Amino acid sequence: MRLDKFLKVSRVIKRRTMAKDVCDEGRAQVNGRPAKAGTELKVGDLVHLDFGTRILAFRVLRLAETVRATDAKTLYEITEDRRVDL
């Protein structure tokens, strides 16, 4: 599954176009490497996102094309979530 689609389906980022922008601006990494929106994710991948004032890292637990909002958090496990002072 593409990184931008996973971010949208898992509701980490609200809209797929916003997810694409984050990826294309170089603020996303998968397994320690810079990732574009089209990067294919696999179960077990570690994703690191830089939102400017927030750093979020999570591990992909499962992939699904669609999920209910209540089940979205079952797709990933957060490993780091911190605020950064600018």
C-alpha positions, 0 to 999 in steps of 0.5 A: 500500500502506498504511504500517502494512502496508508496515512489517510486510511489510518487517519494519521493525516486527514486528507490524502493530498495533505499526506502527499504534500508531507511526503513530497516535502521530505518530512517522511521517512520509512525505515530511516530512509526518505520516503515519497508518497508512492513508497510501498509500505509493508507490515513492520515498517517504521514510519517517521513523520515531521509535522514541524512542531510535532514528531510522530513515529509509528510501526505498521501493524497491518494494511487495509484498503478501508477501515472504520474510524473506530478501527483505524488505530489498529493499523499502527503502533505509536513508538514516538510522539513528541512536541518540538519547540521552535 
